[in-house]
Amino acid sequence: MTAVQPGSLLHEGKAKRVYATDRPDVVAVEFKDDATAFNALKKASLPGKGTLNCQISALLFEQLAARGVPTHYLGVADADNWMLVRPVRVIPLEVVIRNVAAGSLCRELPIQPGTALDPPLCDLYYKDDAFGDPLLTEARLERLHLVNADQRVGIERLARRVNDELRQLFDAVGLQLVDFKIELGFTADEQLVVADEISPDTCRLWNRAVADSQERILDKDRFRQDLGGVVEAYGQVLKRLQQTCPQPRVYQ
């Protein structure tokens, strides 16, 4: 990594390590090859996964930025699985947008898998493994004092804007964005931005050209459901995005 030098480890999560750098306005993120599911009850190492998620996230962040969506992204490093970002104060929420019923939604509500959701459903979850990342009602969100009313509105507005842009991007390369989760945070000047990553680890993506309900999956459900071919599926997502998106910029 030539532009900046990573320093002390600030945080290690399931799929990434976050480091301080020799610049106070830049943080370095290392994408790991680790795969986890069901609150890390299921684990594996998948060589190449970290690089794929880093490159996919970089392309998507750049496309969002080009469309006026604020993110923490600055560029990739000269190592394929490192990204450089602005430091943000991450809100401990998982913001989930659902375009099609799948996964936990169909276990929690009498909705058939594959049902189109119009308008898309926006759910907020408290990001804390110790409590199982519970779904938040408006009253619970207010009780936790995580965000104020105006910030809550801003969070949903930004998440829906991200959804609109991502659906167009994925539709253009023959992929259906079923649902996704993002994390948001505030920069030093209190701007609300998209943070963390956007990848097949955090999105459900189906190949529109494939009818089979398992073969069409190009996301972490392949790992959750023991379908195999996880890295190959992620590679296909990257290859498709590269048809319309330029190579991610290297941070200078």
Protein Blocks (a to p, Z undefined) as FASTA:
>chain_A
ZZbccdddfbdcfkbccdddfbfkbccddddfbdceehhlagcddehklmmmmmmmmmmm
mmmmmnopacfbfbdcfbfkbccdddddddfbdcdddfbgchjllmmpccdehiacdddd
dddddddfknoppaddfklmmmnomacfklmmmmmmmmmmmmmmmmmmmmmnopacfbdc
ddddddfkopacdehiadfklpccddfkbmblklmpccfklmmnongjmlmmmmmmmmmm
mmmpccddddZZ
